[in-house]
Amino acid sequence: MMTLLHLIYEFFKIGLFSFGGGYATIPFLYELVHNYGWYSENQLTNMIAISMITPGPVGANMATFAGFQSFGVLGGIVATLSLVFPSLLFVIFVSKILKEYKDKFLIKTILYSLKPAGCGLLCAVGLNLFKSHVNSIYALALFIFLFVISFKFKKNPLYYFLFASIIGICFQLFGVKLY
């Protein structure tokens, strides 16, 4: 059984260890699916989609949605605040430290190494979501098409998301299953 304190603890951890922006929270949210079952993989996919189209930071939007799914309105508020609080503390602390040590080799190395680690985590979750949600020829064709044109045209991902949404709605209307 989940308690509000457990929700605070988990989202505080996510906020503390998800370097690199809102998408860096996805591996942690994926882990919550399997460890606690507070929401399903399908709901996680919906969280990502909804978070991308709503105003505000993606990570905070996902925390709000995940908290709401697991504990209602209070859970949404608490999860969001718990996620954001470590960043606030970190920014205050780091801004003081970086003024003095920003040119040190060790600091530069640590900051530089966080990028590939975050990319690796994001790729792992992306592959897991791909395996669990691209299970029809139509979904695979749509994925390949969007993947290719995203590299060719380099537009904001929101345009591709909007296009995929329209295609999904049309397929739904004609009874074609994408998943």
N, C-alpha and C positions, 0 to 999 in steps of 0.2 A: 504494500500500500504506500502510495506517495503522500508525503506531507509537504506543507508549504516550505518548511525549512530545507527539506531535501531538494525541492525545486530551486530555492535560492542558492544552495550549495552547488548544484550542477551547473546552473547558468553563470554563477560567479567563476567557476572553473573554466567554462567556455570563454567567457570574457577575458580571463587571465591568460589563456594559452592560444587564442586564435589570432595570431599575427597576420596581417596582410589584408584586412578589410572584411566585409560581410561574407564573402564567399568562403573565407577561411573557417567560418563557423559550421559549414556543411558537414565536414567529417565528424565533428563532435555531435551534431544533431543526428547524424546517421547512426552513431554509436548509441545514442539514447533510444533509438528505435529498437535495437537488438538487446540492449541491457535491461531496459525497463518497460518497453512496450507502451509508453505513454501515448504514442501515436504510431501509425503504420508507415511503411515505405511509401505507399501511395499518398498518404497525407503529407509526408516530407516533400514529395515531388510537387504537390499542390502548394506547400509553403514556399518553396523556391519560386514557383511561377507567380504566386500572388505577391511575394516580396519584391520581385523585379518590377511589377507594374504599379505598385503603390508608392506614393511619395515617401521619401526618407531613406535612411541607410538600410541596405539589404539585411545585414546581420541583426539589427534592432527589429526590423519588421518580422524576420523569421523567429526571433526570440518571443516577440509579442504573440505571434500566431501559435507557436509551440506551447507557450505558457497557457494561452487561452484553451487550446485543445486539451491540455492535461488538467487544468485547474480553474477554468472559467475566466471571468474578467480580472479577478484579483491575481490569478496566475499569470495573465498576460502582462499586467503592470509589474508584478514582482520579477518575472523573468527578464523583462526589458531592463529594469533598473539594475538587476543583478549582473546582467551582461555588460552594461555600460560602465558600472562603477569601477571595475579594475582598470579600464582604459583611462578614466579620469585620474585615478591615482598614479597610473603609469606615466601619463603625460606630464603631470606636475613634477614627479620625481625625475624623469628623464630630461626634461627641459633644464632643470638645475644642473644635472650631471653633464649633459652634452656641452654646455657652455664651456666647461673646464676641460673635458676629455675628448672632444669630438675628433681631434686629429691623431689620437692614439691608434696604433695598429690593431690591437685586440678589439677595440670597440668597432672599428671599421669591418674587421673580419666577421664578428658576430652578426652585425646588421646585414652584411652581404650574404651570409649563409642562410638567413631566414627565408629568403626568396625561393630558392630551389626546394627547401623542405616544405614550404606551403604549397608550392606547385605540385609536388609529389602527393601530398595528402589529397589535394583537390582532384588530381587525376585518378587516384584510387577510388574515391567516392563516385566520380563520374563514370568509371568503368562498371562499378557495381550497379549504379542506377541504369546504365545502358543495358546491362545484361537482364535486369529485371523488368524493364519497360519497353524495350524494342524487341517485340516478339511477333511481329507480322511483317510481311513483305512491304506493306504500305508504310509502316513506321520506319523501316530500314531505308526505303527509298527517300522518304521525307528527310530523315537524318542526313543521309549522304548528300542530298541536294542542298540542304541548308549549310552543311559543313563546307562544301565546295564554294558556294556563292559567298559565304562569310569571308573566306580568304580572298576571293576575287574582288569584292566590292568594299570590304572593310568599313561597314556601317555600324551604327550603334546596335548592340545585340537586341535591343528592344524591338527594332524593326523585324528581325528574324523571329522573335517570339510572337509578335503580332501576326506575322504571316502564317506561322505554324498554328496559331490559335484559329485563324480564319479557315485554314485547311482542315483542322480538326473538327470544327463546327460543321463544315460542309460534309465531311465524311460521316459525321454523326447523323446528319439529316438524311443521308442516303443509305444509312445502315451499314457502313463499312467500318469495321473495327480496326483501330490503330494499335490496340494493346491486347 
